[in-house]
């Protein structure tokens, strides 16, 4: 088989772009294919900001976030710009105690606070005896700049990108992989499928079954003049009556540069078809406005705007990063994967290197 590239990456979300950079830096002839335009708003990686946090109840995710933080720091040094504003992260609710245990196991600093202490430190409302945990390494990722910087690094290392190139089929051969696109075939030694909600249907004909459910999540924006000074918030305590925190749901907020606060209900959306246009869930907008009014006394609880994004969820909310022969599957991330991109890219590059 005559190869067009050493490795082809399908999908230009943050995982795919980070993988392209890692592969190109490793000396491979790597190409990224994106069915829409780079930076499109149909998937999971668009927008100006994301939460960065070490604070997880599971030590393995704390360690992965620590590893990813080193990757982001290296990228910041390479680009000469700040990609993470370290204003810290706050976890609210009884789960904060589980987070404390995981952080302690991994040697990460934290403070456990009650509501009185937390309310005295930040202009955020708490019940007096409410549990909260502050972790100083958390903060806001400049998501659009992070992706742009990863792309710049990938291209500088020789990585190539093709927009508006939809992969319609994959076939594995003893000596390579063929990717069918509307523009013709592309062949490579290995393929990385990082296509988010579109991965399941693309991989199914190969007998690779992804137990994923795409959901349409709703995000809203609110005016707050000091938002960029505040920690990001994961609130397991204050949820709609129809939801509980037992399956990882939480209200959340983070700065939206130049706007104010970005907020929503993590894993609050309904199952969706990623090929359909996104529609804002007005009930979730209403809940988020109520939550902002409850937690942020200096915010305007009238939403400035709302939009949607897609989560690609596994039953246990874990990631899928696995190799099946010459095909590396790098999806899904269950709505919390953006921060981990440099670490996941290292793993993906290592899996591609296993393909002879």
C-alpha positions in Angstrom: 0.0 0.0 0.0 1.3 3.5 -0.9 0.8 5.7 2.0 -0.2 9.4 1.9 0.8 9.9 5.6 2.2 8.1 8.6 -0.8 9.0 10.7 -4.2 10.6 10.0 -6.2 12.2 12.8 -10.0 12.5 12.4 -11.5 15.4 14.2 -10.2 18.9 15.1 -11.4 19.3 18.6 -8.9 19.9 21.3 -7.9 16.2 21.5 -7.4 15.8 17.8 -5.4 19.0 17.5 -3.2 18.1 20.5 -2.7 14.6 18.9 -1.6 16.1 15.6 1.0 18.3 17.4 2.3 15.3 19.4 2.5 13.1 16.3 4.3 15.8 14.2 6.7 16.6 17.0 7.5 12.9 17.1 8.7 13.1 13.5 5.7 11.6 11.8 4.0 12.8 8.6 0.7 13.6 10.2 -2.5 14.9 8.7 -5.7 16.1 10.5 -9.1 15.9 8.8 -12.0 18.0 9.9 -15.5 17.7 8.5 -16.4 21.3 9.2 -14.3 24.4 9.4 -11.5 24.6 12.0 -13.0 26.2 15.2 -16.6 25.3 14.3 -19.3 25.4 17.0 -20.9 22.0 16.2 -19.0 19.9 18.7 -17.4 20.1 22.1 -14.3 22.3 21.9 -15.6 25.8 20.8 -15.7 28.8 23.0 -13.3 31.2 24.8 -12.9 29.4 28.1 -12.9 26.1 30.0 -12.4 25.1 33.6 -9.0 23.9 34.6 -8.9 21.9 37.8 -7.0 19.3 39.7 -9.9 18.8 42.0 -11.4 15.4 41.3 -12.7 12.8 43.8 -10.6 10.1 42.0 -6.8 10.2 42.5 -6.1 8.9 38.9 -7.8 12.0 37.5 -5.9 14.3 39.8 -2.6 12.7 38.6 -3.7 13.0 35.0 -4.6 16.7 35.5 -1.2 17.3 37.1 0.5 15.7 34.1 -1.7 17.8 31.7 -0.8 21.0 33.6 2.9 20.3 32.9 2.0 20.0 29.2 0.1 23.3 29.2 3.0 25.0 31.0 5.4 23.8 28.3 3.0 25.1 25.6 2.7 28.5 27.4 6.5 28.8 27.4 6.6 27.8 23.7 4.0 30.3 22.7 5.0 33.1 25.2 1.4 33.6 26.4 -0.7 32.6 29.4 -3.2 29.9 28.6 -4.5 29.2 32.2 -5.4 32.0 34.6 -4.8 30.4 38.0 -7.5 32.0 40.2 -8.1 28.6 41.8 -11.1 26.3 41.9 -13.9 25.9 44.4 -15.9 22.7 45.0 -19.1 23.1 47.0 -20.9 20.3 48.7 -20.2 17.1 50.7 -18.2 15.7 47.7 -15.6 18.2 48.6 -14.4 15.9 51.3 -13.8 13.1 48.7 -11.9 15.6 46.6 -9.7 16.5 49.6 -8.8 12.9 50.0 -7.8 12.5 46.4 -5.8 15.7 46.4 -3.9 14.7 49.5 -3.0 11.4 48.0 -1.5 13.2 45.1 0.3 15.8 47.1 -1.8 18.7 45.7 -2.5 21.7 48.0 -6.0 22.5 49.1 -8.1 24.2 51.8 -11.4 22.9 53.3 -13.6 25.8 54.2 -17.0 26.4 55.7 -19.5 28.8 54.1 -18.7 31.6 56.4 -15.0 31.6 55.6 -15.6 31.2 51.9 -18.1 34.0 51.7 -15.7 36.3 53.5 -13.0 35.6 50.9 -15.1 35.8 47.7 -18.2 37.7 46.6 -20.1 34.3 46.4 -23.0 33.3 48.6 -22.8 30.2 50.8 -24.9 28.7 53.6 -22.9 29.3 56.8 -22.1 25.6 57.4 -21.8 24.6 53.7 -18.7 22.6 52.9 -16.3 24.0 50.3 -12.8 23.1 49.0 -10.4 25.6 47.4 -7.6 24.3 45.2 -5.1 27.1 44.1 -3.9 25.4 40.9 -7.3 25.6 39.3 -8.6 28.4 37.2 -9.8 29.3 33.7 -8.3 28.0 30.5 -8.3 30.3 27.5 -9.7 27.6 25.3 -9.7 29.3 21.9 -6.1 30.4 22.4 -5.1 26.9 23.6 -6.4 25.3 20.4 -4.8 28.0 18.3 -1.5 27.5 20.0 -1.7 23.7 19.6 -2.4 24.2 15.9 0.5 26.6 15.5 2.8 24.1 17.1 1.5 21.2 15.0 2.0 23.1 11.8 5.4 24.4 12.8 6.4 20.7 13.3 5.1 19.8 9.8 1.5 18.7 10.7 -1.1 19.3 8.0 -4.8 20.1 8.3 -7.6 19.6 5.8 -10.9 21.3 6.6 -14.3 20.4 5.1 -13.1 16.8 4.7 -15.7 14.3 5.9 -14.5 10.7 6.6 -17.2 8.4 5.4 -15.5 5.1 6.1 -12.4 3.4 7.5 -10.8 0.1 6.4 -7.9 -1.6 8.1 -5.4 -3.6 6.0 -2.3 -5.7 7.0 0.0 -2.8 6.1 -2.1 0.3 6.6 -5.5 2.1 7.0 -7.7 3.6 4.2 -9.9 6.5 5.0 -12.7 7.2 2.6 -13.6 10.9 2.1 -15.8 12.8 -0.3 -12.6 13.9 -1.9 -11.2 10.4 -2.3 -9.1 7.9 -0.4 -6.3 8.7 2.0 -4.0 6.0 3.3 -1.8 5.9 6.3 0.1 3.6 8.7 -2.3 4.4 11.5 -5.5 6.4 12.1 -6.6 8.3 15.2 -10.3 8.8 15.5 -11.0 11.8 17.7 -14.3 12.7 16.2 -16.3 13.1 19.4 -20.0 12.3 19.0 -19.4 11.2 15.4 -16.9 8.5 16.4 -19.4 5.8 17.3 -21.0 5.6 13.9 -17.7 5.8 12.1 -16.2 3.0 14.0 -19.2 0.6 14.2 -18.7 -0.9 10.7 -15.3 -2.1 11.9 -16.8 -3.9 14.9 -15.5 -1.3 17.3 -18.4 -0.5 19.6 -18.3 2.7 21.6 -20.9 2.7 24.5 -21.4 6.5 24.1 -24.4 8.8 24.3 -24.1 12.3 22.9 -26.0 14.9 24.8 -26.8 18.5 23.9 -25.7 20.8 26.8 -26.8 24.4 27.3 -24.4 27.1 28.5 -25.4 30.7 29.4 -23.5 33.9 29.9 -24.1 36.6 32.6 -22.8 40.0 33.3 -20.3 40.2 36.2 -17.7 43.0 36.3 -15.2 41.0 38.4 -15.6 37.5 37.0 -12.0 37.1 35.9 -10.8 37.6 39.5 -13.0 34.8 40.8 -12.2 31.0 41.2 -14.1 28.6 39.0 -16.9 26.8 40.8 -18.2 23.2 40.7 -21.3 23.1 42.9 -22.6 19.7 43.9 -24.9 21.1 46.5 -27.3 23.3 44.6 -29.0 21.4 41.8 -32.4 21.3 40.2 -34.9 19.0 42.0 -34.9 16.7 38.9 -31.1 16.0 39.2 -28.7 14.8 41.9 -24.9 14.8 42.2 -24.7 11.0 42.5 -23.9 10.7 38.8 -21.5 13.5 38.6 -24.0 16.3 37.8 -23.0 19.7 39.2 -23.8 23.4 38.6 -20.7 25.2 37.4 -19.3 28.6 36.5 -16.1 30.1 35.2 -15.1 33.5 33.7 -16.0 34.3 30.1 -13.3 36.8 29.1 -14.8 40.2 28.1 -18.3 39.0 29.0 -18.7 38.0 32.6 -19.6 34.5 33.9 -20.2 31.4 31.8 -22.4 28.9 33.6 -24.5 25.7 33.2 -25.5 22.4 34.6 -22.8 19.7 33.9 -24.5 16.7 32.2 -27.9 18.4 32.3 -28.7 17.9 28.6 -30.7 15.4 26.8 -29.6 12.8 24.3 -29.1 14.2 20.8 -28.1 13.6 17.2 -24.9 15.6 16.6 -25.9 16.1 12.9 -28.9 18.2 13.9 -28.7 21.9 14.7 -28.3 22.7 18.4 -31.3 24.1 20.2 -31.0 25.8 23.6 -32.9 24.2 26.4 -34.9 27.1 28.0 -35.5 25.1 31.2 -31.8 24.8 31.7 -31.3 28.5 31.0 -33.9 29.2 33.6 -32.2 27.0 36.2 -28.8 28.5 35.5 -30.2 32.0 36.0 -31.7 30.9 39.3 -28.3 29.4 40.4 -26.4 32.6 39.4 -28.9 34.7 41.4 -28.4 32.4 44.4 -24.5 32.2 44.3 -23.4 35.5 42.8 -25.0 38.6 44.4 -23.1 41.0 42.1 -24.0 39.3 38.9 -27.0 40.2 36.7 -29.1 37.0 36.6 -30.6 37.9 33.3 -28.7 35.9 30.7 -26.8 37.8 28.1 -26.8 34.9 25.7 -27.0 31.1 25.6 -25.6 28.4 23.3 -25.1 24.6 23.1 -22.3 22.2 23.0 -22.1 18.4 22.8 -20.9 16.0 25.4 -20.0 12.5 24.3 -20.7 10.4 27.4 -19.6 7.0 28.5 -21.7 5.1 31.2 -19.0 5.7 33.8 -17.9 9.1 32.6 -14.4 7.8 31.9 -12.4 8.5 28.8 -11.8 6.1 25.9 -8.2 6.1 24.6 -7.5 2.7 23.2 -5.8 1.0 20.2 -7.6 -1.5 18.0 -5.0 -2.7 15.5 -4.0 0.3 13.4 -6.8 2.5 14.7 -6.5 4.5 17.9 -9.8 5.6 19.4 -9.6 8.9 21.3 -13.2 9.5 22.3 -15.2 10.1 24.4 -14.3 12.5 27.1 -17.8 12.8 28.8 -17.7 16.6 29.0 -14.6 17.0 31.1 -11.7 16.3 28.8 -10.5 19.6 27.5 -8.0 20.3 30.3 -6.4 16.9 29.8 -5.5 17.3 26.1 -1.7 17.4 26.4 -1.6 14.3 28.5 -4.1 12.5 26.3 -2.0 13.5 23.2 1.1 11.8 24.7 -0.8 8.6 25.2 -2.2 8.7 21.7 1.2 9.3 20.2 2.5 6.3 22.2 -0.3 4.1 20.9 0.4 5.2 17.3 4.1 4.3 17.9 3.1 0.7 18.7 1.8 0.3 15.1 4.5 -1.2 12.9 
